[in-house]
Amino acid sequence: MEQLIRKLAKKQYNLNIFSIAKEFPSINLFRNTIDFSRIQMDYLMYLYFYDSLKSDIHLDKVTERVLNSEIYEDAYYMYKNENKKQPKSENKKHDVFLVFDNSRKK
């Protein structure tokens, strides 16, 4: 069942409807607007996931190659969540590394 839900959520048509529904609250994805079933919740989760992934591809944060395999998709999702959990530190002098080109030395 999960494979089918992922496949549906990954389709561009469904992602477009999801994006429009985010912008216009009067557009509902389902007949019910509360008390979502487990399948509906999973579908919404994957819609959000693929919408976010396509946005990251558009912003060049990741390549389209991620969409070739569910393993890559899941790995990127885990990577992205781990980065959100880590506190962002300010750049300090010891955090900056310079790369020198050795070919210019005599």
Distance bins in CASP14 RR format, pairs under 12 A and 6 or more apart:
PFRMAT RR
TARGET T0000
AUTHOR 0000-0000-0000
RMODE 2
METHOD distances of the structure
MODEL  1
1 7 0 0 0 0 0 1 0 0 0 0 0
1 8 0 0 0 0 0 1 0 0 0 0 0
1 37 0 0 0 0 0 1 0 0 0 0 0
1 38 0 0 0 0 1 0 0 0 0 0 0
1 39 1 0 0 1 0 0 0 0 0 0 0
1 42 0 0 0 0 1 0 0 0 0 0 0
1 43 0 0 0 0 0 1 0 0 0 0 0
1 46 0 0 0 0 0 1 0 0 0 0 0
2 8 0 0 0 0 0 1 0 0 0 0 0
2 9 0 0 0 0 0 1 0 0 0 0 0
2 38 0 0 0 0 0 1 0 0 0 0 0
2 39 0 0 0 0 1 0 0 0 0 0 0
2 42 1 0 0 1 0 0 0 0 0 0 0
2 43 0 0 0 0 0 1 0 0 0 0 0
2 45 0 0 0 0 0 1 0 0 0 0 0
2 46 0 0 0 0 1 0 0 0 0 0 0
2 70 0 0 0 0 1 0 0 0 0 0 0
2 74 0 0 0 0 0 1 0 0 0 0 0
3 9 0 0 0 0 0 1 0 0 0 0 0
3 10 0 0 0 0 0 1 0 0 0 0 0
3 42 0 0 0 0 0 1 0 0 0 0 0
3 46 0 0 0 0 0 1 0 0 0 0 0
3 70 0 0 0 0 1 0 0 0 0 0 0
4 10 0 0 0 0 0 1 0 0 0 0 0
4 11 0 0 0 0 0 1 0 0 0 0 0
4 39 0 0 0 0 1 0 0 0 0 0 0
4 42 0 0 0 0 0 1 0 0 0 0 0
4 43 0 0 0 0 1 0 0 0 0 0 0
4 46 0 0 0 0 0 1 0 0 0 0 0
5 11 0 0 0 0 0 1 0 0 0 0 0
5 14 0 0 0 0 0 1 0 0 0 0 0
5 37 0 0 0 0 0 1 0 0 0 0 0
5 38 0 0 0 0 0 1 0 0 0 0 0
5 39 1 0 0 1 0 0 0 0 0 0 0
5 40 0 0 0 0 1 0 0 0 0 0 0
5 41 0 0 0 0 0 1 0 0 0 0 0
5 42 1 0 1 0 0 0 0 0 0 0 0
5 43 1 0 1 0 0 0 0 0 0 0 0
5 44 0 0 0 0 1 0 0 0 0 0 0
5 45 0 0 0 0 1 0 0 0 0 0 0
5 46 1 0 1 0 0 0 0 0 0 0 0
5 47 0 0 0 0 1 0 0 0 0 0 0
5 49 0 0 0 0 0 1 0 0 0 0 0
5 50 0 0 0 0 0 1 0 0 0 0 0
5 70 0 0 0 0 0 1 0 0 0 0 0
6 14 0 0 0 0 0 1 0 0 0 0 0
6 42 0 0 0 0 1 0 0 0 0 0 0
6 43 0 0 0 0 1 0 0 0 0 0 0
6 45 0 0 0 0 1 0 0 0 0 0 0
6 46 1 0 1 0 0 0 0 0 0 0 0
6 47 0 0 0 0 0 1 0 0 0 0 0
6 49 0 0 0 0 1 0 0 0 0 0 0
6 50 0 0 0 0 1 0 0 0 0 0 0
6 53 0 0 0 0 0 1 0 0 0 0 0
6 67 0 0 0 0 0 1 0 0 0 0 0
6 69 0 0 0 0 0 1 0 0 0 0 0
6 70 1 0 0 1 0 0 0 0 0 0 0
6 73 0 0 0 0 1 0 0 0 0 0 0
6 74 0 0 0 0 0 1 0 0 0 0 0
6 77 0 0 0 0 0 1 0 0 0 0 0
7 14 0 0 0 0 1 0 0 0 0 0 0
7 43 0 0 0 0 0 1 0 0 0 0 0
7 46 0 0 0 0 1 0 0 0 0 0 0
7 50 0 0 0 0 0 1 0 0 0 0 0
7 70 0 0 0 0 0 1 0 0 0 0 0
8 14 1 0 1 0 0 0 0 0 0 0 0
8 15 0 0 0 0 0 1 0 0 0 0 0
8 17 0 0 0 0 0 1 0 0 0 0 0
8 18 0 0 0 0 0 1 0 0 0 0 0
8 29 0 0 0 0 0 1 0 0 0 0 0
8 39 0 0 0 0 0 1 0 0 0 0 0
8 40 0 0 0 0 0 1 0 0 0 0 0
8 42 0 0 0 0 0 1 0 0 0 0 0
8 43 1 0 0 1 0 0 0 0 0 0 0
8 44 0 0 0 0 0 1 0 0 0 0 0
8 46 1 0 0 1 0 0 0 0 0 0 0
8 47 0 0 0 0 1 0 0 0 0 0 0
8 50 0 0 0 0 0 1 0 0 0 0 0
9 15 1 0 0 1 0 0 0 0 0 0 0
9 17 0 0 0 0 0 1 0 0 0 0 0
9 18 0 0 0 0 1 0 0 0 0 0 0
9 29 0 0 0 0 0 1 0 0 0 0 0
9 39 0 0 0 0 0 1 0 0 0 0 0
9 40 0 0 0 0 0 1 0 0 0 0 0
9 41 0 0 0 0 0 1 0 0 0 0 0
9 42 0 0 0 0 1 0 0 0 0 0 0
9 43 1 0 1 0 0 0 0 0 0 0 0
9 44 0 0 0 0 1 0 0 0 0 0 0
9 45 0 0 0 0 1 0 0 0 0 0 0
9 46 1 1 0 0 0 0 0 0 0 0 0
9 47 1 0 1 0 0 0 0 0 0 0 0
9 48 0 0 0 0 1 0 0 0 0 0 0
9 49 1 0 0 1 0 0 0 0 0 0 0
9 50 1 0 1 0 0 0 0 0 0 0 0
9 51 0 0 0 0 1 0 0 0 0 0 0
9 52 0 0 0 0 0 1 0 0 0 0 0
9 53 0 0 0 0 0 1 0 0 0 0 0
9 54 0 0 0 0 0 1 0 0 0 0 0
9 70 0 0 0 0 0 1 0 0 0 0 0
9 73 0 0 0 0 0 1 0 0 0 0 0
10 18 0 0 0 0 0 1 0 0 0 0 0
10 43 0 0 0 0 0 1 0 0 0 0 0
10 46 1 0 0 1 0 0 0 0 0 0 0
10 47 0 0 0 0 1 0 0 0 0 0 0
10 49 0 0 0 0 1 0 0 0 0 0 0
10 50 1 0 1 0 0 0 0 0 0 0 0
10 51 0 0 0 0 0 1 0 0 0 0 0
10 53 0 0 0 0 1 0 0 0 0 0 0
10 54 0 0 0 0 1 0 0 0 0 0 0
10 66 0 0 0 0 0 1 0 0 0 0 0
10 67 1 0 0 1 0 0 0 0 0 0 0
10 68 0 0 0 0 0 1 0 0 0 0 0
10 70 0 0 0 0 1 0 0 0 0 0 0
10 73 0 0 0 0 1 0 0 0 0 0 0
11 17 0 0 0 0 1 0 0 0 0 0 0
11 18 0 0 0 0 0 1 0 0 0 0 0
11 43 0 0 0 0 0 1 0 0 0 0 0
11 46 0 0 0 0 0 1 0 0 0 0 0
11 47 0 0 0 0 1 0 0 0 0 0 0
11 50 0 0 0 0 1 0 0 0 0 0 0
11 51 0 0 0 0 0 1 0 0 0 0 0
11 54 0 0 0 0 0 1 0 0 0 0 0
11 67 0 0 0 0 0 1 0 0 0 0 0
12 18 0 0 0 0 0 1 0 0 0 0 0
12 19 0 0 0 0 0 1 0 0 0 0 0
12 47 0 0 0 0 0 1 0 0 0 0 0
12 50 0 0 0 0 1 0 0 0 0 0 0
12 51 0 0 0 0 0 1 0 0 0 0 0
12 54 0 0 0 0 1 0 0 0 0 0 0
12 67 0 0 0 0 0 1 0 0 0 0 0
13 19 0 0 0 0 0 1 0 0 0 0 0
13 20 0 0 0 0 0 1 0 0 0 0 0
13 47 0 0 0 0 0 1 0 0 0 0 0
13 50 0 0 0 0 0 1 0 0 0 0 0
14 20 0 0 0 0 0 1 0 0 0 0 0
14 21 0 0 0 0 0 1 0 0 0 0 0
14 29 0 0 0 0 1 0 0 0 0 0 0
14 43 0 0 0 0 1 0 0 0 0 0 0
14 44 0 0 0 0 0 1 0 0 0 0 0
14 46 0 0 0 0 1 0 0 0 0 0 0
14 47 1 0 0 1 0 0 0 0 0 0 0
14 48 0 0 0 0 0 1 0 0 0 0 0
14 50 0 0 0 0 1 0 0 0 0 0 0
14 51 0 0 0 0 1 0 0 0 0 0 0
14 54 0 0 0 0 0 1 0 0 0 0 0
15 21 0 0 0 0 0 1 0 0 0 0 0
15 22 0 0 0 0 0 1 0 0 0 0 0
15 29 0 0 0 0 0 1 0 0 0 0 0
15 43 0 0 0 0 0 1 0 0 0 0 0
15 46 0 0 0 0 0 1 0 0 0 0 0
15 47 1 0 0 1 0 0 0 0 0 0 0
15 48 0 0 0 0 1 0 0 0 0 0 0
15 49 0 0 0 0 0 1 0 0 0 0 0
15 50 1 0 1 0 0 0 0 0 0 0 0
15 51 1 0 1 0 0 0 0 0 0 0 0
15 52 0 0 0 0 0 1 0 0 0 0 0
15 53 0 0 0 0 1 0 0 0 0 0 0
15 54 1 0 0 1 0 0 0 0 0 0 0
15 55 0 0 0 0 0 1 0 0 0 0 0
15 57 0 0 0 0 0 1 0 0 0 0 0
15 58 0 0 0 0 0 1 0 0 0 0 0
15 67 0 0 0 0 0 1 0 0 0 0 0
16 22 0 0 0 0 0 1 0 0 0 0 0
16 23 0 0 0 0 0 1 0 0 0 0 0
16 27 0 0 0 0 0 1 0 0 0 0 0
16 29 0 0 0 0 0 1 0 0 0 0 0
16 47 0 0 0 0 0 1 0 0 0 0 0
16 50 0 0 0 0 0 1 0 0 0 0 0
16 51 0 0 0 0 1 0 0 0 0 0 0
16 54 0 0 0 0 0 1 0 0 0 0 0
17 23 0 0 0 0 0 1 0 0 0 0 0
17 24 0 0 0 0 0 1 0 0 0 0 0
17 27 1 0 0 1 0 0 0 0 0 0 0
17 28 0 0 0 0 0 1 0 0 0 0 0
17 29 1 0 0 1 0 0 0 0 0 0 0
17 30 0 0 0 0 0 1 0 0 0 0 0
17 43 0 0 0 0 0 1 0 0 0 0 0
17 44 0 0 0 0 0 1 0 0 0 0 0
17 47 0 0 0 0 1 0 0 0 0 0 0
17 51 0 0 0 0 0 1 0 0 0 0 0
18 24 0 0 0 0 0 1 0 0 0 0 0
18 27 0 0 0 0 1 0 0 0 0 0 0
18 28 0 0 0 0 0 1 0 0 0 0 0
18 29 1 0 0 1 0 0 0 0 0 0 0
18 30 0 0 0 0 0 1 0 0 0 0 0
18 43 0 0 0 0 1 0 0 0 0 0 0
18 44 0 0 0 0 1 0 0 0 0 0 0
18 45 0 0 0 0 0 1 0 0 0 0 0
18 46 0 0 0 0 1 0 0 0 0 0 0
18 47 1 0 1 0 0 0 0 0 0 0 0
18 48 1 0 0 1 0 0 0 0 0 0 0
18 49 0 0 0 0 0 1 0 0 0 0 0
18 50 0 0 0 0 1 0 0 0 0 0 0
18 51 1 0 1 0 0 0 0 0 0 0 0
18 52 0 0 0 0 0 1 0 0 0 0 0
18 54 0 0 0 0 0 1 0 0 0 0 0
18 55 0 0 0 0 0 1 0 0 0 0 0
19 27 0 0 0 0 0 1 0 0 0 0 0
19 29 0 0 0 0 0 1 0 0 0 0 0
19 47 0 0 0 0 1 0 0 0 0 0 0
19 48 0 0 0 0 0 1 0 0 0 0 0
19 50 0 0 0 0 0 1 0 0 0 0 0
19 51 1 0 0 1 0 0 0 0 0 0 0
19 52 0 0 0 0 0 1 0 0 0 0 0
19 54 0 0 0 0 1 0 0 0 0 0 0
19 55 0 0 0 0 1 0 0 0 0 0 0
20 26 0 0 0 0 0 1 0 0 0 0 0
20 27 1 0 1 0 0 0 0 0 0 0 0
20 28 0 0 0 0 0 1 0 0 0 0 0
20 29 0 0 0 0 1 0 0 0 0 0 0
20 47 0 0 0 0 0 1 0 0 0 0 0
20 51 0 0 0 0 0 1 0 0 0 0 0
21 27 1 0 1 0 0 0 0 0 0 0 0
21 28 1 0 0 1 0 0 0 0 0 0 0
21 29 1 0 1 0 0 0 0 0 0 0 0
21 30 0 0 0 0 1 0 0 0 0 0 0
21 33 0 0 0 0 0 1 0 0 0 0 0
21 44 0 0 0 0 0 1 0 0 0 0 0
21 47 0 0 0 0 1 0 0 0 0 0 0
21 48 0 0 0 0 0 1 0 0 0 0 0
21 51 0 0 0 0 0 1 0 0 0 0 0
22 28 0 0 0 0 0 1 0 0 0 0 0
22 29 0 0 0 0 0 1 0 0 0 0 0
22 44 0 0 0 0 0 1 0 0 0 0 0
22 47 0 0 0 0 1 0 0 0 0 0 0
22 48 0 0 0 0 1 0 0 0 0 0 0
22 51 0 0 0 0 1 0 0 0 0 0 0
22 52 0 0 0 0 0 1 0 0 0 0 0
22 55 0 0 0 0 0 1 0 0 0 0 0
25 33 0 0 0 0 1 0 0 0 0 0 0
26 33 0 0 0 0 0 1 0 0 0 0 0
27 33 0 0 0 0 0 1 0 0 0 0 0
28 34 0 0 0 0 0 1 0 0 0 0 0
28 36 0 0 0 0 0 1 0 0 0 0 0
28 40 0 0 0 0 0 1 0 0 0 0 0
28 44 0 0 0 0 0 1 0 0 0 0 0
29 36 0 0 0 0 1 0 0 0 0 0 0
29 40 0 0 0 0 1 0 0 0 0 0 0
29 41 0 0 0 0 0 1 0 0 0 0 0
29 43 0 0 0 0 1 0 0 0 0 0 0
29 44 1 0 0 1 0 0 0 0 0 0 0
29 47 1 0 0 1 0 0 0 0 0 0 0
29 48 0 0 0 0 0 1 0 0 0 0 0
30 36 1 0 0 1 0 0 0 0 0 0 0
30 37 0 0 0 0 1 0 0 0 0 0 0
30 39 0 0 0 0 0 1 0 0 0 0 0
30 40 1 0 1 0 0 0 0 0 0 0 0
30 41 0 0 0 0 0 1 0 0 0 0 0
30 43 0 0 0 0 1 0 0 0 0 0 0
30 44 0 0 0 0 1 0 0 0 0 0 0
30 47 0 0 0 0 0 1 0 0 0 0 0
31 37 0 0 0 0 0 1 0 0 0 0 0
31 40 0 0 0 0 0 1 0 0 0 0 0
32 39 0 0 0 0 0 1 0 0 0 0 0
32 40 1 0 0 1 0 0 0 0 0 0 0
32 41 0 0 0 0 0 1 0 0 0 0 0
33 40 0 0 0 0 0 1 0 0 0 0 0
34 40 0 0 0 0 0 1 0 0 0 0 0
35 41 0 0 0 0 0 1 0 0 0 0 0
36 42 0 0 0 0 1 0 0 0 0 0 0
36 43 0 0 0 0 1 0 0 0 0 0 0
36 44 1 0 0 1 0 0 0 0 0 0 0
36 45 0 0 0 0 0 1 0 0 0 0 0
37 43 0 0 0 0 1 0 0 0 0 0 0
37 44 0 0 0 0 0 1 0 0 0 0 0
38 44 0 0 0 0 0 1 0 0 0 0 0
38 45 0 0 0 0 0 1 0 0 0 0 0
39 45 0 0 0 0 0 1 0 0 0 0 0
39 46 0 0 0 0 0 1 0 0 0 0 0
40 46 0 0 0 0 0 1 0 0 0 0 0
40 47 0 0 0 0 0 1 0 0 0 0 0
41 47 0 0 0 0 0 1 0 0 0 0 0
41 48 0 0 0 0 0 1 0 0 0 0 0
42 48 0 0 0 0 0 1 0 0 0 0 0
42 49 0 0 0 0 0 1 0 0 0 0 0
43 49 0 0 0 0 0 1 0 0 0 0 0
43 50 0 0 0 0 0 1 0 0 0 0 0
44 50 0 0 0 0 0 1 0 0 0 0 0
44 51 0 0 0 0 0 1 0 0 0 0 0
45 51 0 0 0 0 0 1 0 0 0 0 0
45 52 0 0 0 0 0 1 0 0 0 0 0
45 77 0 0 0 0 0 1 0 0 0 0 0
46 52 0 0 0 0 0 1 0 0 0 0 0
46 53 0 0 0 0 0 1 0 0 0 0 0
46 70 0 0 0 0 0 1 0 0 0 0 0
46 73 0 0 0 0 1 0 0 0 0 0 0
46 74 0 0 0 0 0 1 0 0 0 0 0
46 77 0 0 0 0 0 1 0 0 0 0 0
47 53 0 0 0 0 0 1 0 0 0 0 0
47 54 0 0 0 0 0 1 0 0 0 0 0
48 54 0 0 0 0 0 1 0 0 0 0 0
48 55 0 0 0 0 0 1 0 0 0 0 0
48 77 0 0 0 0 0 1 0 0 0 0 0
49 55 0 0 0 0 0 1 0 0 0 0 0
49 56 0 0 0 0 0 1 0 0 0 0 0
49 66 0 0 0 0 0 1 0 0 0 0 0
49 67 0 0 0 0 0 1 0 0 0 0 0
49 70 0 0 0 0 0 1 0 0 0 0 0
49 73 1 0 0 1 0 0 0 0 0 0 0
49 74 0 0 0 0 1 0 0 0 0 0 0
49 76 0 0 0 0 1 0 0 0 0 0 0
49 77 1 0 0 1 0 0 0 0 0 0 0
49 78 0 0 0 0 0 1 0 0 0 0 0
49 80 0 0 0 0 1 0 0 0 0 0 0
49 81 0 0 0 0 0 1 0 0 0 0 0
50 56 0 0 0 0 0 1 0 0 0 0 0
50 57 0 0 0 0 0 1 0 0 0 0 0
50 66 0 0 0 0 0 1 0 0 0 0 0
50 67 0 0 0 0 1 0 0 0 0 0 0
50 70 0 0 0 0 0 1 0 0 0 0 0
50 73 0 0 0 0 1 0 0 0 0 0 0
50 76 0 0 0 0 0 1 0 0 0 0 0
50 77 0 0 0 0 0 1 0 0 0 0 0
51 57 0 0 0 0 0 1 0 0 0 0 0
51 58 0 0 0 0 0 1 0 0 0 0 0
52 58 0 0 0 0 0 1 0 0 0 0 0
52 59 0 0 0 0 0 1 0 0 0 0 0
52 61 0 0 0 0 0 1 0 0 0 0 0
52 62 0 0 0 0 0 1 0 0 0 0 0
52 66 0 0 0 0 0 1 0 0 0 0 0
52 73 0 0 0 0 0 1 0 0 0 0 0
52 76 0 0 0 0 1 0 0 0 0 0 0
52 77 0 0 0 0 1 0 0 0 0 0 0
52 80 1 0 0 1 0 0 0 0 0 0 0
52 81 0 0 0 0 0 1 0 0 0 0 0
52 84 0 0 0 0 0 1 0 0 0 0 0
53 59 0 0 0 0 0 1 0 0 0 0 0
53 61 0 0 0 0 1 0 0 0 0 0 0
53 62 1 0 0 1 0 0 0 0 0 0 0
53 63 0 0 0 0 0 1 0 0 0 0 0
53 64 0 0 0 0 1 0 0 0 0 0 0
53 65 0 0 0 0 0 1 0 0 0 0 0
53 66 1 0 0 1 0 0 0 0 0 0 0
53 67 1 0 0 1 0 0 0 0 0 0 0
53 70 0 0 0 0 0 1 0 0 0 0 0
53 72 0 0 0 0 0 1 0 0 0 0 0
53 73 1 0 0 1 0 0 0 0 0 0 0
53 74 0 0 0 0 0 1 0 0 0 0 0
53 75 0 0 0 0 0 1 0 0 0 0 0
53 76 1 0 0 1 0 0 0 0 0 0 0
53 77 1 0 0 1 0 0 0 0 0 0 0
53 79 0 0 0 0 0 1 0 0 0 0 0
53 80 0 0 0 0 1 0 0 0 0 0 0
54 61 0 0 0 0 0 1 0 0 0 0 0
54 62 0 0 0 0 0 1 0 0 0 0 0
54 64 0 0 0 0 1 0 0 0 0 0 0
54 66 0 0 0 0 0 1 0 0 0 0 0
54 67 0 0 0 0 1 0 0 0 0 0 0
54 73 0 0 0 0 0 1 0 0 0 0 0
54 76 0 0 0 0 0 1 0 0 0 0 0
55 61 0 0 0 0 1 0 0 0 0 0 0
55 62 0 0 0 0 0 1 0 0 0 0 0
55 80 0 0 0 0 0 1 0 0 0 0 0
56 62 1 0 1 0 0 0 0 0 0 0 0
56 63 0 0 0 0 1 0 0 0 0 0 0
56 64 0 0 0 0 0 1 0 0 0 0 0
56 66 0 0 0 0 1 0 0 0 0 0 0
56 67 0 0 0 0 0 1 0 0 0 0 0
56 73 0 0 0 0 0 1 0 0 0 0 0
56 76 1 0 0 1 0 0 0 0 0 0 0
56 77 0 0 0 0 0 1 0 0 0 0 0
56 79 0 0 0 0 0 1 0 0 0 0 0
56 80 1 0 0 1 0 0 0 0 0 0 0
56 83 0 0 0 0 0 1 0 0 0 0 0
57 63 1 0 0 1 0 0 0 0 0 0 0
57 64 1 0 1 0 0 0 0 0 0 0 0
57 65 0 0 0 0 1 0 0 0 0 0 0
57 66 1 0 0 1 0 0 0 0 0 0 0
57 67 1 0 0 1 0 0 0 0 0 0 0
57 72 0 0 0 0 0 1 0 0 0 0 0
57 73 0 0 0 0 0 1 0 0 0 0 0
57 76 0 0 0 0 1 0 0 0 0 0 0
58 64 0 0 0 0 1 0 0 0 0 0 0
61 76 0 0 0 0 1 0 0 0 0 0 0
61 79 0 0 0 0 0 1 0 0 0 0 0
61 80 0 0 0 0 1 0 0 0 0 0 0
61 83 0 0 0 0 0 1 0 0 0 0 0
62 68 0 0 0 0 0 1 0 0 0 0 0
62 72 0 0 0 0 1 0 0 0 0 0 0
62 73 0 0 0 0 0 1 0 0 0 0 0
62 75 0 0 0 0 0 1 0 0 0 0 0
62 76 1 0 1 0 0 0 0 0 0 0 0
62 77 0 0 0 0 0 1 0 0 0 0 0
62 79 0 0 0 0 1 0 0 0 0 0 0
62 80 0 0 0 0 1 0 0 0 0 0 0
62 83 0 0 0 0 0 1 0 0 0 0 0
63 72 0 0 0 0 1 0 0 0 0 0 0
63 76 0 0 0 0 0 1 0 0 0 0 0
64 72 0 0 0 0 0 1 0 0 0 0 0
64 73 0 0 0 0 0 1 0 0 0 0 0
64 76 0 0 0 0 0 1 0 0 0 0 0
65 71 0 0 0 0 0 1 0 0 0 0 0
65 72 1 0 0 1 0 0 0 0 0 0 0
65 73 0 0 0 0 0 1 0 0 0 0 0
65 75 0 0 0 0 0 1 0 0 0 0 0
65 76 0 0 0 0 0 1 0 0 0 0 0
66 72 1 0 1 0 0 0 0 0 0 0 0
66 73 1 0 1 0 0 0 0 0 0 0 0
66 74 0 0 0 0 1 0 0 0 0 0 0
66 75 0 0 0 0 1 0 0 0 0 0 0
66 76 1 0 1 0 0 0 0 0 0 0 0
66 77 0 0 0 0 1 0 0 0 0 0 0
66 79 0 0 0 0 0 1 0 0 0 0 0
66 80 0 0 0 0 0 1 0 0 0 0 0
67 73 1 0 0 1 0 0 0 0 0 0 0
67 74 0 0 0 0 0 1 0 0 0 0 0
67 76 0 0 0 0 1 0 0 0 0 0 0
68 75 0 0 0 0 0 1 0 0 0 0 0
68 76 0 0 0 0 0 1 0 0 0 0 0
69 75 0 0 0 0 1 0 0 0 0 0 0
69 76 0 0 0 0 0 1 0 0 0 0 0
70 76 0 0 0 0 0 1 0 0 0 0 0
70 77 0 0 0 0 0 1 0 0 0 0 0
71 77 0 0 0 0 0 1 0 0 0 0 0
71 78 0 0 0 0 0 1 0 0 0 0 0
72 78 0 0 0 0 0 1 0 0 0 0 0
72 79 0 0 0 0 0 1 0 0 0 0 0
73 79 0 0 0 0 0 1 0 0 0 0 0
73 80 0 0 0 0 0 1 0 0 0 0 0
74 80 0 0 0 0 0 1 0 0 0 0 0
74 81 0 0 0 0 0 1 0 0 0 0 0
75 81 0 0 0 0 0 1 0 0 0 0 0
75 82 0 0 0 0 0 1 0 0 0 0 0
76 82 0 0 0 0 0 1 0 0 0 0 0
76 83 0 0 0 0 0 1 0 0 0 0 0
77 83 0 0 0 0 0 1 0 0 0 0 0
77 84 0 0 0 0 0 1 0 0 0 0 0
78 84 0 0 0 0 0 1 0 0 0 0 0
78 85 0 0 0 0 0 1 0 0 0 0 0
79 85 0 0 0 0 0 1 0 0 0 0 0
79 86 0 0 0 0 0 1 0 0 0 0 0
80 86 0 0 0 0 0 1 0 0 0 0 0
88 95 0 0 0 0 0 1 0 0 0 0 0
89 95 1 0 0 1 0 0 0 0 0 0 0
90 96 0 0 0 0 0 1 0 0 0 0 0
91 97 0 0 0 0 0 1 0 0 0 0 0
END
